[in-house]
Amino acid sequence: MKEKINLQAFPNKPGVYLMKDKGGRIIYIGKAGSLKGRVRSYFTKREDLSPRIRLLINKVADIEYLVTDSQIEALVLENNLIKKHHPYFNVRLRDDKTYPYIKITTFEDYPRLQIVRRMQADKAAYFGPYTNVSSMRETLSLISQTFPLRTCNKKINGKERRACLNYQIKRCLAPCVGGVSKDDYLQLVKNVCSFLAGKQEKVVKDLQAQMERASHNLEFEKAAQIRDKIQTIEKVIEKQKMVLPKVKDEDIIGISHNENSACLEVFFVRQGKLLGEEHFIMEHKKALKREILTTFVKQFYLRAARIPPRIVIPFEIEERESIEDWLSEKRGGKVFFKIPRQGEEKGLINLANKNANLHLTESLSQDKEERKKEVLDELQNLLNLKSSPLRIEAFDISNLGGKEAVGSLVVFLEGKPNKGDYRRFKIKTVEGANDYAMLGEVLSRRFQSPPFKPSSLMPDLLLIDGGKGQLNSCLLVLKRLGLSKIPAIGLAKKEEHIFIRDKDGSLSRLVLAKDSKVLHLLQNVRDEAHRFALSYHKKLRKKKLEESRLDKILGIGKRRRQRLLSHFGSLERIKEASLEDLQKVAGISKELAKKIKSKLEVKE
């Protein structure tokens, strides 16, 4: 128990508590029907706490509280404070400020259609939030074609001299010049609100009645325009799947999570049809699924423009009764949660869970790509490069006393290995153990070989496995080839220092922290070049060893050796072969086969 925290001081009233660490930072915010009981439970029943909450309590140095008049008020305050402070241990929606709403300014004489980021208490009609902005824009495009509401900020008095371009392209009815009566315009607004609320069938019925009236009044052009609108809406209805014929409106929530992230998938069922879906990524620190779902429900419906009477969830949530009371008060009608055990709703929960898992996997992949981009940008700034090092090429040399000497080239594109561009080089012009000269040969062949001539394959950065000596060798080759503009660095093993060329041509070293992401990237590239070179060197050594052992056998010349290795693939398989199998190779007699078996069975 924290000795500085006086548990007796907390009132037996509803409210919100704010836990702080020794630095005064808010690390967790919670709500309670009884502040005294809830806070006391953290310190008197520690064995019942999850590992995450136990870690939280170990970091708590102080707890402040705010008393509210009711649990509902505490719930709203808790969510608002979490959005404001983003405490480390709270589960929270990621980027919750970015989700847009569609707003209809119904408090105006001629309401406008807008995209906004926040709901306000202004008596407007709101729809959303939308996580899929492209889907929202498709909806807006359909509305502008079918129900052309105004989007301008003008004060409408019907006395403007001329209408704007939107009127000319049939995206507005121009109430500013008296192009439409107020009653007709408000009917249009009513249809838009019904359409966005998922009541498309009602809109179609209203339009059919208007079309019949226009036809009866011999306004055939107007009737034809209404008919086109009906056909457009019916196409939308056809795409919507009837999933729950006996149900009017409900939300269905699925969940997928890992240690630090979660995805919540919401299916919006309106009038028994699946109107759409939205998914939301949440961040947490090893929270349990029940806490994640509870937090999502509170945070999502705090800002939801529409709340259905029924919310279908995969398992029980915390504080269910108080959340139902809060949502009922917010909606102005009864709201309750349902946990289906079987049937159509259970099937939809399973489908929502699968969708959530797919979106979570996609989100993690995107996060990984974004992190790689950030590291490349940091590397660019660190080395003062003109552009991001999207293509990094790394070189290494491998040999044993100058024998079976090889070089390697590996390529990383946007932080990832691009194995299709890897190259291996047998050293041809260097005798003895001279790594600098070998590196010079490999670099020369890399930049003078036909496969690499297109400028699009020029690297943004060269990485040499080595220190000043290796880097100097690289720079001399680049200068001779007229490629001095290509940035090159060296990364030395053991100390892991980076060597760079300064503006005056001298070499200096950079020392990065061991946990630097830039350093980790360069190490990965360097180590891959080393692995690729070493594997090729070992392969050549093995081949040489096999050839030498066969050469020692009397009667095995170069041609028979090549036939044996080509037929069996390796010395090991030749050793395992039977006399009959050996004799199947051209030029291998029974006597020679016996000699091969006898010689290879002797260990060297």
C-alpha positions in Angstrom: 0.0 0.0 0.0 1.2 3.5 -0.8 1.7 5.1 2.6 1.2 8.7 1.2 -2.3 7.8 -0.1 -4.9 8.2 2.6 -7.7 5.8 1.6 -10.0 7.1 4.3 -10.1 10.5 2.6 -12.0 9.2 -0.5 -15.7 9.9 -0.3 -18.4 7.2 -0.7 -19.7 9.0 -3.8 -19.6 8.6 -7.6 -16.8 10.3 -9.4 -13.5 10.0 -11.3 -10.1 9.3 -9.9 -6.7 10.2 -11.5 -3.7 8.2 -10.7 -0.3 9.9 -10.9 3.3 8.7 -10.9 6.1 10.3 -8.9 6.7 12.8 -11.6 3.1 14.1 -11.4 2.1 12.6 -14.7 -1.4 11.1 -15.0 -1.0 7.5 -15.8 -4.5 6.1 -15.3 -8.1 7.6 -15.1 -11.1 5.6 -13.9 -14.6 6.1 -12.7 -16.6 4.6 -9.8 -20.0 4.5 -8.2 -18.1 4.7 -4.9 -14.7 6.4 -5.0 -13.7 5.0 -1.6 -14.7 1.4 -2.5 -13.1 1.4 -5.9 -9.8 3.0 -4.9 -9.5 0.8 -1.8 -10.0 -2.4 -4.0 -6.7 -1.6 -5.7 -4.7 -1.9 -2.5 -6.7 -4.5 -0.5 -7.3 -7.2 -3.1 -4.1 -7.2 -5.1 -4.2 -10.9 -5.7 -7.4 -10.4 -7.8 -5.7 -7.8 -10.0 -4.3 -8.5 -13.5 -0.5 -8.2 -14.0 -1.0 -4.9 -15.9 -3.0 -3.3 -13.0 -0.4 -4.6 -10.5 2.3 -2.9 -12.5 0.1 0.3 -12.5 -0.3 0.3 -8.7 3.5 -0.1 -8.3 4.0 3.2 -10.2 1.2 5.2 -8.4 2.5 7.9 -6.1 -0.7 10.0 -5.7 -4.4 9.8 -6.5 -6.7 12.8 -7.1 -10.5 12.6 -7.5 -13.4 14.6 -8.8 -16.9 14.0 -7.3 -19.9 13.9 -9.7 -23.7 13.9 -9.1 -24.2 10.5 -10.7 -22.4 7.5 -12.3 -23.6 8.6 -15.7 -21.9 12.0 -15.2 -18.8 10.2 -14.0 -18.7 8.0 -17.1 -18.9 11.0 -19.4 -16.2 12.9 -17.4 -13.9 9.8 -17.4 -14.1 9.6 -21.2 -13.5 13.3 -21.7 -10.5 13.3 -19.4 -9.0 10.2 -21.1 -9.3 11.9 -24.5 -7.6 15.0 -23.0 -4.7 13.4 -21.1 -4.1 10.1 -22.9 -2.9 8.2 -19.8 -0.3 5.5 -20.4 -2.3 2.7 -18.8 -5.7 3.5 -20.2 -7.1 1.8 -23.3 -7.9 4.4 -25.8 -9.0 4.9 -29.4 -6.1 5.8 -31.7 -6.4 9.1 -33.7 -9.9 9.6 -32.4 -9.9 13.3 -33.4 -9.5 12.5 -37.1 -12.8 10.7 -37.8 -15.2 13.0 -39.7 -19.0 13.4 -39.4 -21.6 14.5 -42.0 -23.5 17.5 -40.6 -26.9 18.8 -41.8 -27.5 22.3 -40.3 -31.2 21.6 -39.6 -31.5 24.7 -37.4 -31.2 27.0 -40.5 -34.0 27.9 -42.9 -32.2 26.3 -45.8 -29.9 23.7 -44.2 -26.4 23.0 -45.5 -24.4 19.8 -45.8 -20.9 19.9 -44.2 -18.1 17.6 -43.2 -16.9 18.3 -39.6 -14.5 16.8 -37.1 -16.5 17.5 -34.0 -20.2 17.3 -32.9 -21.5 20.5 -31.2 -24.6 21.1 -29.2 -26.2 23.2 -32.0 -29.3 21.2 -32.9 -27.9 20.1 -36.2 -28.2 16.5 -37.5 -25.0 14.5 -37.3 -24.1 11.2 -39.0 -20.9 9.2 -38.3 -18.2 9.1 -37.3 -16.7 7.6 -40.5 -13.3 5.9 -40.3 -13.4 5.1 -44.0 -13.2 8.6 -45.5 -13.3 7.4 -49.1 -16.6 5.5 -48.4 -18.0 8.7 -46.8 -17.1 10.7 -49.9 -18.8 8.2 -52.2 -21.9 8.7 -50.0 -21.6 12.5 -50.4 -21.2 12.2 -54.1 -24.4 10.2 -54.4 -26.2 12.7 -52.2 -25.0 15.7 -54.3 -26.3 14.0 -57.4 -29.6 12.8 -56.0 -30.4 15.4 -53.3 -28.4 18.5 -54.2 -28.3 20.4 -50.9 -26.3 23.6 -50.7 -22.8 23.5 -49.2 -22.0 27.3 -49.2 -22.0 29.7 -46.2 -24.3 32.3 -47.7 -27.2 33.8 -45.9 -30.2 32.8 -47.9 -32.8 35.4 -48.7 -33.6 34.4 -52.3 -32.5 37.8 -53.7 -29.1 37.0 -55.1 -28.6 38.1 -58.8 -27.1 34.9 -60.0 -26.5 31.3 -58.8 -23.1 29.8 -58.4 -21.4 27.0 -60.5 -23.0 24.3 -58.4 -26.4 25.2 -59.7 -25.1 25.1 -63.3 -23.7 21.5 -62.8 -26.9 20.5 -60.9 -25.3 20.1 -57.5 -27.5 22.7 -55.9 -31.1 23.9 -56.3 -30.0 27.6 -55.8 -32.3 28.7 -52.9 -30.1 31.9 -53.0 -31.9 33.1 -56.2 -35.3 31.6 -55.3 -34.7 28.5 -57.4 -36.6 26.3 -55.0 -39.4 26.8 -52.5 -38.7 26.4 -48.8 -41.1 23.5 -48.4 -39.6 21.6 -51.3 -36.1 22.3 -50.0 -37.0 21.0 -46.5 -38.5 17.9 -48.0 -35.1 17.4 -49.7 -33.4 17.8 -46.3 -35.8 15.3 -44.8 -34.9 12.7 -47.5 -31.2 13.2 -47.0 -31.5 12.6 -43.2 -33.6 9.5 -43.8 -31.1 8.2 -46.4 -28.1 8.7 -44.1 -30.0 7.1 -41.2 -30.5 3.9 -43.3 -34.2 4.4 -44.1 -33.8 4.3 -47.9 -37.1 2.4 -48.4 -38.9 5.3 -46.7 -37.1 7.8 -49.0 -38.2 5.7 -52.0 -41.8 5.8 -50.9 -41.8 9.5 -50.4 -40.2 10.0 -53.9 -42.7 7.7 -55.5 -45.6 9.8 -54.0 -43.9 13.0 -55.4 -43.4 11.4 -58.8 -47.1 10.4 -59.0 -48.2 13.9 -58.0 -45.9 15.4 -60.6 -47.2 13.1 -63.3 -50.8 13.8 -62.2 -50.1 17.5 -62.6 -48.6 16.8 -66.1 -45.1 17.8 -64.9 -43.5 15.0 -66.8 -40.0 16.4 -66.8 -40.1 16.7 -63.0 -41.5 13.2 -62.7 -38.7 11.8 -64.9 -36.1 13.5 -62.7 -37.7 11.9 -59.6 -37.8 8.6 -61.3 -34.0 8.8 -61.9 -33.5 9.5 -58.2 -35.5 6.5 -57.2 -33.5 4.2 -59.6 -30.2 5.5 -58.1 -31.4 4.8 -54.5 -32.7 1.4 -55.5 -29.3 0.5 -56.7 -27.9 1.3 -53.3 -30.6 -0.8 -51.6 -29.8 -3.7 -53.9 -26.2 -3.7 -52.5 -27.4 -3.9 -48.9 -27.8 -7.3 -47.5 -30.9 -8.3 -45.5 -29.3 -9.9 -42.5 -31.9 -9.7 -39.7 -35.5 -9.6 -41.1 -37.1 -9.4 -37.7 -34.8 -6.7 -36.4 -35.0 -3.0 -37.1 -31.9 -1.2 -35.8 -28.9 -2.5 -33.9 -25.1 -2.3 -33.8 -23.0 -5.5 -33.9 -19.5 -5.3 -32.4 -16.6 -7.7 -33.0 -13.1 -7.6 -31.5 -9.5 -8.8 -32.2 -6.5 -7.9 -30.0 -2.9 -8.5 -29.3 -0.6 -7.3 -26.5 -0.6 -3.6 -27.4 -3.4 -3.1 -30.0 -6.9 -4.0 -30.7 -9.4 -3.6 -33.5 -13.1 -3.2 -32.9 -15.4 -3.8 -35.9 -18.9 -2.3 -35.9 -21.7 -3.6 -38.2 -24.6 -1.1 -38.5 -27.9 -2.8 -39.1 -30.8 -0.5 -40.0 -34.2 -1.7 -40.9 -32.9 -5.3 -40.8 -30.2 -4.5 -43.5 -26.5 -4.3 -43.1 -26.1 -0.6 -43.9 -22.3 -0.5 -43.5 -19.3 -1.2 -41.2 -16.5 0.8 -39.5 -13.4 -0.4 -37.7 -11.5 1.3 -35.0 -7.9 0.7 -33.8 -7.3 1.0 -30.0 -4.1 1.2 -28.1 -3.5 -0.5 -24.7 -0.8 -2.0 -22.5 -1.7 -5.7 -22.1 -5.3 -5.0 -21.2 -7.9 -7.8 -21.0 -10.4 -8.2 -23.8 -13.3 -7.3 -21.4 -11.7 -4.0 -20.5 -10.9 -3.2 -24.1 -14.5 -3.8 -25.2 -15.9 -1.8 -22.2 -13.7 1.1 -23.0 -14.5 1.1 -26.7 -18.3 1.1 -26.0 -17.9 4.1 -23.7 -15.6 6.0 -26.0 -17.4 5.2 -29.3 -20.9 6.0 -28.1 -19.8 9.1 -26.3 -19.3 10.7 -29.8 -21.6 8.5 -31.9 -24.2 10.6 -33.8 -26.8 7.8 -33.6 -27.4 5.2 -31.0 -29.6 2.1 -31.8 -31.9 0.5 -29.2 -29.9 -2.7 -29.2 -26.1 -3.3 -29.2 -24.9 -6.9 -29.8 -21.6 -7.8 -28.2 -19.5 -11.0 -28.1 -19.2 -11.2 -24.3 -20.1 -9.4 -21.1 -18.7 -5.9 -20.4 -17.9 -4.1 -17.2 -20.4 -1.6 -15.7 -23.1 -2.9 -18.0 -26.0 -1.4 -16.1 -24.6 2.1 -15.7 -23.6 2.2 -19.4 -27.1 1.1 -20.5 -28.6 3.9 -18.3 -26.2 6.4 -19.8 -26.9 5.3 -23.4 -30.6 5.3 -22.8 -30.5 8.8 -21.5 -28.3 9.9 -24.4 -30.6 8.3 -27.0 -33.8 9.4 -25.3 -35.1 5.8 -25.4 -34.2 2.4 -24.0 -30.8 0.9 -25.0 -29.7 -2.6 -23.9 -26.8 -5.0 -24.7 -27.3 -8.5 -26.0 -24.8 -11.4 -26.0 -26.1 -14.0 -28.6 -25.3 -17.7 -28.0 -26.5 -19.0 -31.3 -28.5 -18.0 -34.4 -28.0 -15.2 -37.0 -26.7 -12.6 -34.6 -24.0 -15.1 -33.3 -23.0 -15.6 -36.9 -22.7 -11.9 -37.4 -20.6 -11.5 -34.3 -18.2 -14.2 -35.7 -18.1 -12.4 -39.0 -17.4 -9.1 -37.2 -14.6 -10.8 -35.2 -13.0 -12.1 -38.4 -13.2 -8.6 -40.0 -11.6 -7.1 -36.9 -8.7 -9.5 -37.1 -8.1 -8.7 -40.8 -8.2 -5.0 -40.1 -5.8 -5.4 -37.1 -3.3 -7.4 -39.3 -3.5 -4.7 -41.9 -3.0 -1.9 -39.4 0.0 -3.6 -37.9 1.5 -4.0 -41.4 0.9 -0.3 -42.1 2.5 0.7 -38.7 5.5 -1.4 -39.6 5.9 0.3 -43.0 5.5 3.8 -41.3 8.1 3.0 -38.8 10.5 1.9 -41.5 9.9 5.2 -43.3 10.6 7.2 -40.2 13.9 5.4 -39.7 14.9 6.1 -43.3 14.0 9.7 -42.9 16.1 9.9 -39.7 19.0 8.3 -41.5 18.7 10.9 -44.3 18.9 13.7 -41.8 21.7 12.1 -39.9 23.9 11.8 -43.0 22.6 15.0 -44.7 21.5 13.1 -47.8 19.7 14.9 -50.5 16.9 12.2 -50.6 15.6 9.4 -48.5 17.9 6.3 -48.8 15.2 4.1 -50.4 17.8 1.9 -52.1 20.7 0.9 -49.8 23.4 -1.4 -51.3 25.9 -3.2 -49.0 29.1 -5.0 -49.8 31.3 -7.5 -48.0 34.3 -9.7 -48.7 34.8 -13.3 -47.5 37.9 -15.5 -47.9 40.3 -17.7 -46.0 43.8 -16.5 -46.4 43.0 -15.3 -49.9 41.5 -18.6 -51.0 38.0 -19.0 -52.4 37.7 -15.3 -52.1 34.2 -13.9 -52.9 32.3 -10.7 -52.6 28.6 -10.0 -52.0 26.2 -7.3 -52.8 22.8 -7.1 -51.0 20.1 -4.5 -51.7 17.5 -3.1 -49.3 14.6 -1.3 -50.8 12.6 0.9 -48.4 14.2 -0.9 -45.5 13.4 -4.4 -46.7 15.7 -7.0 -48.4 15.2 -7.1 -52.2 16.8 -10.5 -52.9 16.1 -10.3 -56.6 19.0 -7.7 -56.8 21.5 -9.6 -54.7 24.8 -10.5 -56.5 27.7 -12.8 -55.7 31.2 -12.2 -57.1 34.1 -14.6 -57.4 37.3 -12.6 -57.0 39.3 -12.9 -60.3 42.1 -10.3 -60.2 43.4 -10.3 -56.7 46.0 -12.8 -55.4 46.5 -13.4 -51.7 44.7 -11.9 -48.7 44.0 -8.3 -49.7 40.5 -7.3 -48.7 40.8 -3.7 -49.9 41.8 -4.7 -53.4 39.0 -7.4 -53.4 36.5 -4.8 -52.4 37.7 -2.5 -55.2 37.2 -5.3 -57.8 33.7 -6.0 -56.6 32.7 -2.4 -56.7 34.2 -1.9 -60.1 32.3 -5.0 -61.5 29.1 -3.9 -59.8 29.0 -0.5 -61.5 30.4 -1.6 -64.9 28.3 -4.7 -65.4 25.4 -4.5 -67.9 22.6 -5.4 -65.4 23.3 -2.3 -63.3 23.7 0.3 -66.0 20.2 1.9 -65.8 20.4 5.0 -63.6 17.2 3.8 -61.8 19.3 1.1 -60.2 21.8 3.5 -58.7 21.9 3.4 -54.9 20.9 6.2 -52.6 23.5 4.9 -50.1 26.4 2.5 -50.2 27.2 0.6 -47.0 30.6 -1.1 -46.6 31.3 -3.7 -44.0 34.4 -2.3 -42.4 36.1 0.8 -41.1 38.2 3.6 -42.5 40.4 1.4 -44.7 37.5 -0.3 -46.4 35.6 3.0 -46.9 38.7 4.6 -48.4 39.0 1.8 -50.9 35.3 2.2 -51.8 35.7 6.0 -52.3 38.7 5.6 -54.6 36.8 3.3 -56.9 33.8 5.6 -57.0 36.1 8.5 -57.8 37.8 6.6 -60.6 34.4 5.7 -62.1 33.0 9.2 -61.8 30.5 8.2 -59.2 31.8 10.3 -56.3 28.3 11.8 -55.8 27.0 8.4 -54.5 27.0 8.6 -50.6 29.0 5.9 -49.0 29.6 4.9 -45.3 31.3 2.2 -43.4 30.1 0.2 -40.4 32.8 -1.4 -38.3 32.1 -4.5 -36.3 32.6 -4.7 -32.5 32.5 -1.0 -31.7 29.7 -0.5 -34.3 30.9 3.0 -35.2 29.8 4.6 -38.5 32.4 6.1 -40.7 31.4 8.9 -43.1 33.0 11.3 -45.6 33.0 14.9 -44.6 32.7 17.8 -47.0 36.4 18.3 -47.1 37.0 14.7 -48.1 38.3 13.5 -44.7 36.7 10.6 -42.8 35.0 11.0 -39.4 33.1 8.6 -37.2 29.5 8.7 -35.8 28.6 6.9 -32.6 25.0 6.1 -32.2 23.2 4.8 -29.1 23.0 1.0 -29.0 19.2 1.1 -29.1 19.1 3.5 -32.1 16.7 2.3 -34.8 19.0 3.8 -37.5 21.9 1.8 -36.2 19.7 -1.4 -36.1 18.8 -0.9 -39.7 22.4 -0.4 -40.8 23.4 -3.5 -38.8 20.7 -5.6 -40.4 21.9 -4.5 -43.9 25.6 -5.1 -43.0 24.9 -8.5 -41.4 22.9 -9.6 -44.4 25.8 -8.7 -46.7 28.2 -10.7 -44.4 25.8 -13.7 -44.3 25.4 -13.7 -48.1 29.2 -13.5 -48.7 30.0 -16.1 -46.1 27.5 -18.6 -47.4 29.0 -18.3 -50.9 32.5 -18.7 -49.6 31.6 -21.8 -47.6 29.9 -23.3 -50.7 33.1 -22.8 -52.8 35.3 -24.2 -50.0 33.0 -27.3 -49.8 33.1 -27.8 -53.5 36.9 -27.4 -53.5 37.3 -30.0 -50.7 35.1 -32.4 -52.6 37.0 -32.0 -55.7 40.4 -32.5 -54.0 39.3 -35.7 -52.3 38.1 -37.2 -55.6 41.3 -36.0 -57.3 43.4 -38.1 -54.9 41.7 -41.3 -56.2 43.8 -43.0 -58.9 41.7 -43.2 -62.1 39.5 -40.2 -61.3 40.5 -37.3 -63.6 38.8 -34.0 -64.1 36.1 -35.4 -66.5 35.1 -38.3 -64.3 35.1 -36.1 -61.2 32.7 -33.7 -62.9 30.4 -36.6 -64.0 30.3 -38.0 -60.4 29.5 -34.6 -58.8 27.0 -33.8 -61.5 25.2 -37.1 -61.1 25.1 -37.3 -57.3 25.2 -33.6 -56.4 27.7 -33.8 -53.5 30.6 -35.8 -52.1 28.3 -37.0 -49.3 25.9 -38.6 -51.7 28.8 -40.2 -53.6 29.9 -41.8 -50.3 26.4 -43.1 -49.6 25.9 -44.5 -53.2 26.1 -48.3 -53.7 28.5 -50.0 -56.2 25.7 -50.4 -58.6 24.7 -46.7 -58.5 28.4 -45.7 -59.0 28.7 -47.8 -62.1 25.7 -46.0 -63.7 28.0 -43.0 -64.2 29.8 -43.1 -67.5 33.4 -44.2 -67.2 33.1 -45.8 -63.8 33.9 -49.5 -63.9 33.2 -52.0 -61.1 36.9 -51.9 -60.0 36.9 -48.1 -60.0 33.7 -48.0 -58.0 35.2 -50.2 -55.3 38.3 -47.9 -55.2 36.0 -44.9 -54.8 34.1 -46.5 -51.9 37.3 -47.6 -50.2 39.0 -44.2 -50.4 35.9 -42.1 -49.4 35.2 -44.3 -46.3 38.6 -43.2 -44.9 38.1 -40.2 -42.7 40.5 -37.2 -43.3 
